[in-house]
Amino acid sequence: MTEAEYYILPWYKKLICKASGALKKTGRGLVRFFQGIPGAVLSLFRKLGNGFKNYGMTFVKGGLLTKLSYVIMGAGNLFRGQIVKGLIFLLAQAAYIWFMITNGASCIAGLKNLGTVQRGWYFDEELGIDVMRENDDNSMLILLYGIFALFITAAFIILYVTNISSAAEAEKLSKSGAKLPKFKDDVAALLDGKFHKTLLAFPIAGVLIFTIVPLVYMILLAFTNYDKDHQVPANLFTWVGLDNFKTMLGANSTLSQTFWPVLGWTLIWAVFATFLNYVFGIILALLINKKGIRFKSFYRTLFVLAIAVPQFVSLLVMKNMLAEAGPVNVLLTELGLISSPLPFFTDPTWARVTVILVNLWIGIPYTMLITSGILMNIPDDLYEAARIDGASPFIMFTKITMPYVLFVTTPYLITQFIGNINNFNVIYFLTGGNPATLDYYQAGKTDLLVTWLYKLTVNSRDYCYASTIGILVFVICSVISLITFRNSQSYNNEEAFQ
Amino acid sequence: MKEKSKSYYGQQKAVNGFIQVLLLVLGIIWILPLCWVILTSFREEPGSYTSYFWPKGFTVNNYVNLITQDQQFKFTKWFFNTLLVSVISCLGSTLIVLAVSFALSRLRFKMRKPLMNVALILGMFPGFMSMIAVYYILKGMNFLSNPLVCLTLVYIAGAGLQYYIAKGFFDTLPKALDEAAYLDGATKSQVFFKITLPLSKPIIVYTILTSFMAPWVDYIFPSIICGSEYDSYTVALGMFKMLEREFIGAYYTQFAAGAVLVSIPIAALFISMQKYYVEGVTGGAVKG
């Protein structure tokens, strides 16, 4: 279809045309993403293969000391005069072996079935009474320690590989007759050539311990049956494979009958919360920045004040204002507009609309704040030209303002969408997921997937289902953002302005 | 012709007048809840719901009681708890954020892109999915007897993933500066401390303020970590407690007083740094 043909179409056909275009684009993005997977996997294996090849070649080609480093870490450095470095490697090896003998090996072995000895009473023949069994297994701790042991092993493997390459490097240097770097030089390098290691060591350690390990633990829980019937320490839990996902996505359980409606509401919420905030925020910014409007900065501060107040304060206040006996209902009753209080948070549909509206109260000032600057950057002559051509303000808004702002704020919009899927505060403080319903398992009518996840962990302790939901949310978010982020300029072209 | 232009301006005036009224109405809607909190905090009669907007009597006792009494709610203690956590975690987080964003923005090394991708992926898991596990890890390390230490530790450790805005800022500094320094024989650490940091005052201020504010507004994580350790509650946690069914009637006005006390510094900080916030969010995008 040519451009001219497109322009003579009636508006609804234009809409269909646009929508199908967007769908096609998304589809293409998805296809590209999945086409990329085999390539990535292949290159990973190639890298691994190369690594092993190097590993073998270094052994074959290397001298005696390098060969010795394969068994005794640090040998290559130690006997060539790099005492401190060699000792560090040696100590690390000794510590690792000691750890594996005392704890590590049994920790990793425990991962296989997460404990076998259940707590309980057994009959002690000597004493003639029932006694509590000691040394029972705690599946949760076994899993946690197992993961830690695995991470320590991974760290050790990295150190081991470093040791080999360092030995090979030392051999190469001493063969060519150059002086080997002393420990002092290595430290100096950490402030220069290897400065990134110094800067990143501590942050990475922090993220590893407090983000990655817990996350791996929770992900693994999704493949166990750690629900409310298998609570530690009284019971054991064990691996169940993909059962939780089958229950969650299948058709016949209360869980899946909760999951699908909650997912639906989460998506509806995310779409409304994101796009209504966005459009109304831009309109508000336009109104405030319009020529001839007075007290611009006063209004700006007024609206920003609403978001500057901590959310737990403003949302809890909103909740009280809209409660059944709250000021809003009382006021409306006294004015004679209503005879019974409006069910802001008690009727499912009302509650859903209310949270979206209250979220507008929080979200509009954010968009206003962010888009104000962008709006002022739009060249005035664009509007001038449009006005001369007789364009109405609405046309100017849809044809000039929106495309311009969209162009600049697409990454922000995506982050907002993902943020709304994971928007915990608004729902938790405002409705707590209520009104409750018996159709759902542990969820109310306004619960999003994340608040449901929270309830499953804190209230009913169905950790395995909570983890399953977490993984599914992750899949949804990553598919959405991979398609959009990877095509955006700021990801692909970060050096453009350096 | 003259008449026409007059009517155009007349129309403009009418439109502007209409917008002015609209903005006023919207402004009132937006500010009303905040006014209500302030009025409630000075209200003499207790109770959570009143059938009127304007209080019948005014008093400062809500503030006085909130600060002085500590049998049921230890607001002063919570306030200083939160202050302590936020000051320490703000120092730690700022150092970490600056280090990470400098490394990822100005240095080139093999693991750079993979690390950024990992951070991107980690950011897509629901934040508190791992909180329960963090709780057990801290329990295993025997830290839980002191929840404030735990909170500080976890806030600092999490800072490594919040580098986007600072990195966006570093990305815009001209590379020629660094190159000139390297030519003169500067090491990378010298470039970081003597060139990049002095140029990054705005983003340092921004990072300090955001990491200072985080503990004040966070509710979920403290609620998991602190449990029933009443003495180590943070302000957000303690104030949420005030709204529980058995307390809300007696303490609602004190809750409002506490809300005002906490909101004033936080709101002041937010308003003072909104410029950096906007630059941070759009900065990465404007380049696109």
HADDOCK unambig.tbl for C-alpha pairs under 7 A between the chains (distance, minus, plus):
assign (segid A and resid 191 and name CA) (segid B and resid 188 and name CA) 6.51 0.50 0.50
assign (segid A and resid 191 and name CA) (segid B and resid 189 and name CA) 5.31 0.50 0.50
assign (segid A and resid 192 and name CA) (segid B and resid 187 and name CA) 4.94 0.50 0.50
assign (segid A and resid 192 and name CA) (segid B and resid 188 and name CA) 4.66 0.50 0.50
assign (segid A and resid 192 and name CA) (segid B and resid 189 and name CA) 5.94 0.50 0.50
assign (segid A and resid 193 and name CA) (segid B and resid 188 and name CA) 7.00 0.50 0.50
assign (segid A and resid 195 and name CA) (segid B and resid 188 and name CA) 6.41 0.50 0.50
assign (segid A and resid 195 and name CA) (segid B and resid 189 and name CA) 6.53 0.50 0.50
assign (segid A and resid 196 and name CA) (segid B and resid 103 and name CA) 5.37 0.50 0.50
assign (segid A and resid 196 and name CA) (segid B and resid 107 and name CA) 6.91 0.50 0.50
assign (segid A and resid 199 and name CA) (segid B and resid 99 and name CA) 5.24 0.50 0.50
assign (segid A and resid 199 and name CA) (segid B and resid 100 and name CA) 6.41 0.50 0.50
assign (segid A and resid 199 and name CA) (segid B and resid 103 and name CA) 6.65 0.50 0.50
assign (segid A and resid 200 and name CA) (segid B and resid 99 and name CA) 6.95 0.50 0.50
assign (segid A and resid 200 and name CA) (segid B and resid 100 and name CA) 5.97 0.50 0.50
assign (segid A and resid 203 and name CA) (segid B and resid 96 and name CA) 6.16 0.50 0.50
assign (segid A and resid 203 and name CA) (segid B and resid 157 and name CA) 6.59 0.50 0.50
assign (segid A and resid 203 and name CA) (segid B and resid 160 and name CA) 5.04 0.50 0.50
assign (segid A and resid 204 and name CA) (segid B and resid 160 and name CA) 6.97 0.50 0.50
assign (segid A and resid 206 and name CA) (segid B and resid 157 and name CA) 4.34 0.50 0.50
assign (segid A and resid 206 and name CA) (segid B and resid 158 and name CA) 6.97 0.50 0.50
assign (segid A and resid 207 and name CA) (segid B and resid 157 and name CA) 5.71 0.50 0.50
assign (segid A and resid 207 and name CA) (segid B and resid 158 and name CA) 6.06 0.50 0.50
assign (segid A and resid 207 and name CA) (segid B and resid 160 and name CA) 6.40 0.50 0.50
assign (segid A and resid 210 and name CA) (segid B and resid 134 and name CA) 6.19 0.50 0.50
assign (segid A and resid 210 and name CA) (segid B and resid 154 and name CA) 6.61 0.50 0.50
assign (segid A and resid 210 and name CA) (segid B and resid 157 and name CA) 6.52 0.50 0.50
assign (segid A and resid 214 and name CA) (segid B and resid 130 and name CA) 5.20 0.50 0.50
assign (segid A and resid 214 and name CA) (segid B and resid 133 and name CA) 4.91 0.50 0.50
assign (segid A and resid 214 and name CA) (segid B and resid 134 and name CA) 5.72 0.50 0.50
assign (segid A and resid 215 and name CA) (segid B and resid 130 and name CA) 5.15 0.50 0.50
assign (segid A and resid 217 and name CA) (segid B and resid 133 and name CA) 6.87 0.50 0.50
assign (segid A and resid 218 and name CA) (segid B and resid 130 and name CA) 6.18 0.50 0.50
assign (segid A and resid 218 and name CA) (segid B and resid 133 and name CA) 6.82 0.50 0.50
assign (segid A and resid 287 and name CA) (segid B and resid 19 and name CA) 6.79 0.50 0.50
assign (segid A and resid 292 and name CA) (segid B and resid 16 and name CA) 6.74 0.50 0.50
assign (segid A and resid 293 and name CA) (segid B and resid 16 and name CA) 6.38 0.50 0.50
assign (segid A and resid 293 and name CA) (segid B and resid 20 and name CA) 6.61 0.50 0.50
assign (segid A and resid 299 and name CA) (segid B and resid 27 and name CA) 6.96 0.50 0.50
assign (segid A and resid 302 and name CA) (segid B and resid 27 and name CA) 6.59 0.50 0.50
assign (segid A and resid 302 and name CA) (segid B and resid 31 and name CA) 6.94 0.50 0.50
assign (segid A and resid 303 and name CA) (segid B and resid 27 and name CA) 6.77 0.50 0.50
assign (segid A and resid 303 and name CA) (segid B and resid 30 and name CA) 6.54 0.50 0.50
assign (segid A and resid 305 and name CA) (segid B and resid 267 and name CA) 6.78 0.50 0.50
assign (segid A and resid 306 and name CA) (segid B and resid 30 and name CA) 6.49 0.50 0.50
assign (segid A and resid 306 and name CA) (segid B and resid 31 and name CA) 6.67 0.50 0.50
assign (segid A and resid 308 and name CA) (segid B and resid 266 and name CA) 6.88 0.50 0.50
assign (segid A and resid 308 and name CA) (segid B and resid 267 and name CA) 4.40 0.50 0.50
assign (segid A and resid 308 and name CA) (segid B and resid 270 and name CA) 5.57 0.50 0.50
assign (segid A and resid 308 and name CA) (segid B and resid 271 and name CA) 6.72 0.50 0.50
assign (segid A and resid 309 and name CA) (segid B and resid 263 and name CA) 5.25 0.50 0.50
assign (segid A and resid 309 and name CA) (segid B and resid 266 and name CA) 6.70 0.50 0.50
assign (segid A and resid 309 and name CA) (segid B and resid 267 and name CA) 5.24 0.50 0.50
assign (segid A and resid 310 and name CA) (segid B and resid 217 and name CA) 5.69 0.50 0.50
assign (segid A and resid 310 and name CA) (segid B and resid 263 and name CA) 6.26 0.50 0.50
assign (segid A and resid 311 and name CA) (segid B and resid 217 and name CA) 6.98 0.50 0.50
assign (segid A and resid 312 and name CA) (segid B and resid 217 and name CA) 6.90 0.50 0.50
assign (segid A and resid 313 and name CA) (segid B and resid 259 and name CA) 6.03 0.50 0.50
assign (segid A and resid 317 and name CA) (segid B and resid 33 and name CA) 6.83 0.50 0.50
assign (segid A and resid 318 and name CA) (segid B and resid 33 and name CA) 6.80 0.50 0.50
assign (segid A and resid 325 and name CA) (segid B and resid 49 and name CA) 6.57 0.50 0.50
assign (segid A and resid 326 and name CA) (segid B and resid 49 and name CA) 5.58 0.50 0.50
assign (segid A and resid 327 and name CA) (segid B and resid 49 and name CA) 6.88 0.50 0.50
assign (segid A and resid 327 and name CA) (segid B and resid 50 and name CA) 6.57 0.50 0.50
assign (segid A and resid 327 and name CA) (segid B and resid 51 and name CA) 5.95 0.50 0.50
assign (segid A and resid 327 and name CA) (segid B and resid 52 and name CA) 6.71 0.50 0.50
assign (segid A and resid 327 and name CA) (segid B and resid 53 and name CA) 6.87 0.50 0.50
assign (segid A and resid 330 and name CA) (segid B and resid 51 and name CA) 5.56 0.50 0.50
assign (segid A and resid 361 and name CA) (segid B and resid 30 and name CA) 6.87 0.50 0.50
assign (segid A and resid 369 and name CA) (segid B and resid 278 and name CA) 6.94 0.50 0.50
assign (segid A and resid 370 and name CA) (segid B and resid 278 and name CA) 5.29 0.50 0.50
assign (segid A and resid 408 and name CA) (segid B and resid 285 and name CA) 5.63 0.50 0.50
assign (segid A and resid 408 and name CA) (segid B and resid 286 and name CA) 5.59 0.50 0.50
assign (segid A and resid 408 and name CA) (segid B and resid 288 and name CA) 6.93 0.50 0.50
assign (segid A and resid 409 and name CA) (segid B and resid 282 and name CA) 6.80 0.50 0.50
assign (segid A and resid 409 and name CA) (segid B and resid 285 and name CA) 6.29 0.50 0.50
assign (segid A and resid 411 and name CA) (segid B and resid 285 and name CA) 6.59 0.50 0.50
assign (segid A and resid 412 and name CA) (segid B and resid 281 and name CA) 6.91 0.50 0.50
assign (segid A and resid 422 and name CA) (segid B and resid 126 and name CA) 6.30 0.50 0.50
assign (segid A and resid 450 and name CA) (segid B and resid 126 and name CA) 6.96 0.50 0.50
assign (segid A and resid 467 and name CA) (segid B and resid 129 and name CA) 6.99 0.50 0.50
assign (segid A and resid 470 and name CA) (segid B and resid 125 and name CA) 6.67 0.50 0.50
assign (segid A and resid 470 and name CA) (segid B and resid 126 and name CA) 6.24 0.50 0.50
assign (segid A and resid 470 and name CA) (segid B and resid 129 and name CA) 6.27 0.50 0.50
assign (segid A and resid 474 and name CA) (segid B and resid 124 and name CA) 5.56 0.50 0.50
assign (segid A and resid 474 and name CA) (segid B and resid 125 and name CA) 4.92 0.50 0.50
assign (segid A and resid 474 and name CA) (segid B and resid 126 and name CA) 6.98 0.50 0.50
assign (segid A and resid 477 and name CA) (segid B and resid 124 and name CA) 6.17 0.50 0.50
assign (segid A and resid 478 and name CA) (segid B and resid 124 and name CA) 6.34 0.50 0.50
assign (segid A and resid 489 and name CA) (segid B and resid 288 and name CA) 4.59 0.50 0.50
assign (segid A and resid 490 and name CA) (segid B and resid 284 and name CA) 6.16 0.50 0.50
assign (segid A and resid 490 and name CA) (segid B and resid 285 and name CA) 6.07 0.50 0.50
assign (segid A and resid 490 and name CA) (segid B and resid 287 and name CA) 6.49 0.50 0.50
assign (segid A and resid 490 and name CA) (segid B and resid 288 and name CA) 5.22 0.50 0.50
assign (segid A and resid 495 and name CA) (segid B and resid 171 and name CA) 6.87 0.50 0.50
assign (segid A and resid 497 and name CA) (segid B and resid 172 and name CA) 5.79 0.50 0.50
assign (segid A and resid 498 and name CA) (segid B and resid 171 and name CA) 6.24 0.50 0.50
assign (segid A and resid 498 and name CA) (segid B and resid 172 and name CA) 5.51 0.50 0.50
assign (segid A and resid 498 and name CA) (segid B and resid 173 and name CA) 6.26 0.50 0.50
assign (segid A and resid 498 and name CA) (segid B and resid 174 and name CA) 5.03 0.50 0.50
assign (segid A and resid 498 and name CA) (segid B and resid 175 and name CA) 5.57 0.50 0.50
